[in-house]
Each structure stands twice: as structure tokens, then as C-alpha cells.
Amino acid sequence: MTAAPQPRRLVVVGASATGLAVVEEVRRRGFTGEVTLIGDEPGLPYDRPPLSKQLLAGEWETDRLLLRPGEQWEALGVTHLPGTAAVGLDTQARLVRLADGTTREYDALVIATGAVAMHPVSLGVGLAGSQVLRNLPDALRLRDALTQGSRLAVVGAGFVGAEAAAVARGMGVPVTMVDPLALPMVGVLGEEVAQMLAERHRAAGVDLRCGVGVTEVLSEAGRTTGVALDDGSVVDATNVLVAVGARPAVGWLADSGVPLGDRTRDGVEGVLCDKAGRAGEGIWAAGDVAAWFDPASGRHRRSEHRLAATEEGRAVAAALLGAEPPAPSLPYFWSDQYDLKLQSYGTTGRDMAFTVVEGSLSEGRFIGVYGHRDSDGRPSTVDGVLGNGMARSLRTWRQAVLDRAAWPAAAPSAA
């Protein structure tokens, strides 16, 4: 069989962790063709997870966020186009259209535009003091507000909302956190760990309002004054952080012919790819924007965690060069809140069985395992692990997830 010719011109749209992983990996594998990296933000690519942690808390300044210093970029031999948004794609002519009116031709294209934070109109779009937290300007604007005697309302108790609430309380800012679900981060942590997290927030002084939604952001003279809740109450706030999730950044792909997921039809949004990240002839997608096909479930899935961004970028880099992609590692996430550094490997979630196997939730030092339920409602294997304060044990249980070890015999299987 004749090997497919390697591309001469690679264009990567999206200059964050995923885009960087692509260009570094192709160079590492010996690709000598043209590489263009297009990003809609100014400056060099930076890491996003610290935005709601170290940067927001004032522990880091912006230079510590850089994924690579400038001299390393020069060594890569990449044409970097910062502050340049992609606005269209012609798959027939193999052209990426840019906001400045120019185009870029490609033989291989990687879509790595990530996701955009959702900010519903009813939650104060355009109001001073109402914002999302997705990029560096967002984080700096919120940090400035937190240092000026603000009162913060956080709408959404997921990763970003809960982490930002913890940072704000550490700065002495009064915080109210609102979420329609029963507990913070319950969807990913499950009820038992989420209950422990809720207690930590309350102990730190957060006014936690779970099981209630926000109907509107209140304002006066164009400035946020609070939020109205669907139980009839009002929360006074000088600043509102809207942390209700993010959607894949695919608007620029409209009418391009690139397959895009529909939540109702496909159960997922984003660029629909095969199991190797290929979305069409000469087109791949990776990171938050991509929904890769999962043969085990027969469905497309998105992985929005930091490690996946890098690994998917490396995988598509190998694939577009005709090489075997590296084996993926376990899904991984972490979240810093107060004295907690929650770390997880594998799959976790509210609908899975959960049990603590070491330590205790009440003490805050623990290892807990998750398992998918069989047809009889019981788990048979360890499919995920979550821990805090027990790093050595966490590594042991990470291996148990890799081995798909049997569910602990003495462990209950209650969710």
C-alpha cells in the first residue's frame, strides 16, 4: 500500500494548549513543512487553568502563564498570527479566511479553537460588573474587582465558579454562590464528595444557594447591583461571575461542510471526528472544540480537561503525518479550593457507584473510587478514583483504574 503524501502546509487554528501540542509534536516528529498557528488572542499562548486559581488570587502574574517563552517559539519555526480570528473555512479550496481579510492555504488543517463561555442575555451581558471567566482579560478584570471591596455573586457552582468563589473568600470578599443543582460540582464528583465540598464552602463563609436558579441580573445606571433568584429572593452584589458552562467555538465553521454535533441529535456539540480526531479530508480537530468517536460507547464525546487538550493535540499531529498516535493516558483533572487539591483519574460522576477506600471525607484526606453499574445495579470494576491529601495512595489507585481492578470486595456500592 502506498503511504499518503505528507502535507506541505499545516495550519492550526487555535493558539492555546492544544494548538501548541500539535505544532510541537509535528516538529518533534521531523515535519519540515510550513506551520501556521492562528490565534484570536494577542500575545503568546498561555495556560488557562491558573486563571481561576493562582492568577485570580494574585499569586501569579501573567508571565507565569506562558506555555513556552518567546525563544522556544523561534526554535519551532512557526508562523504565529496572534490577535487574528478565523472567520470562515472553504474546504474545497482548502482556505482559512481570517478577520483581517486575508486567507491561509492548507494541506492539513487542525481545528483547535476551544470553547467560549456562555453568557445568557438574561445574566447581564453588557452590564458593568457582570462577566464570564474564560480568558486572561476576564481574569484580570475580575481580580481587579475583587481587590476593590466588591461583593461577588457567582452563578454556577462548577469548576470555574467554585474555584473562583474559594479564591474570593480567601481575599476576604463576601461571596454568594448559586446553582440550580443540589450541590456544587455534583455532576462530576457525586453526592458524597460534593456534600463535603459544600461544607467547606460554607465553613469558609460562602452563602451557598443550591437548588435555586437566577432569573436575572439586576442593575442600576448600567451597573450590576445583584441577582434575582427564582425563589423570589434577591442577592446584593457589585460583581456577578457567570459560570454556567462553555460551548465549542464553531461559529466560524458555519456552512463549511465540517460535521458539527447537535446536542439533540448527537448528544454532543463540537466538531464530530473519528476515533483519531479526523473530521474530513485533510481536517482534524482536538481539544475542547472536538467530539471524538468513542468505540466503546458508540457515541461522540468531548473531553474538556487540560490533559486531554495536550494529548489530543499530540494524537492528531501523529495522525496527520500518517504515524501511529500515542496511546492515550487516563482522563485526569484537578481542582484547588481552600486547602483541598482534588485530583482524579479515570471516570467519575453522580450516576456512578462511589465508596471511600482510604481516609475519610470528614477529615478531608481521602481516596474514593467510582464504578459504572452493571445491569444488576452494582459495580464490578474500579473505573475512576478521586483523592485529596494522599498522593502516594492516589498513585496506587490510579494503577487500579488502569488495570480495571475488581471493585473492592468490602466496599458498599451506594452512589
Buried (B, 14 or more C-beta within 10 A) or exposed (E): EEEEEBBEBBBBBBBBBBBBBBBBBBBEEEBEBBBBBBBBBEBBBBBBBBBBBBBBBEEBEEEEBBBBEEEEBEEBEBEBBBEBBBBBBBBEEBBBBBEEEEBBBBBBBBBBBBBBBBBEEEBBEEBBBBBBBBBBEBBBBBBEBBEEEBBBBBBBBBBBBBBBBBBBBBBEBBBBBBBBBEBBBBBBBBBBBBBBBBBBBEEBEBBBBBEBBBBBBBBEEEEBBBBBBEEEEEBEBBBBBBBBBBBBBBEBBEEBBBBBBEEEEBEBBBBBBBEBBBBBEBBBBBBBBBBBBEEEEEEBBBBBBBBBBBBBBBBBBBBBBEBEBEEBEBBBBBBBBBEBEBBBBBBBBBEBBBBBBBBEBEEBBBBBBBBBBEEEEEBBBBBBBBBBBBEEBBEEBBEBBEEEBEBBEEBEBEB
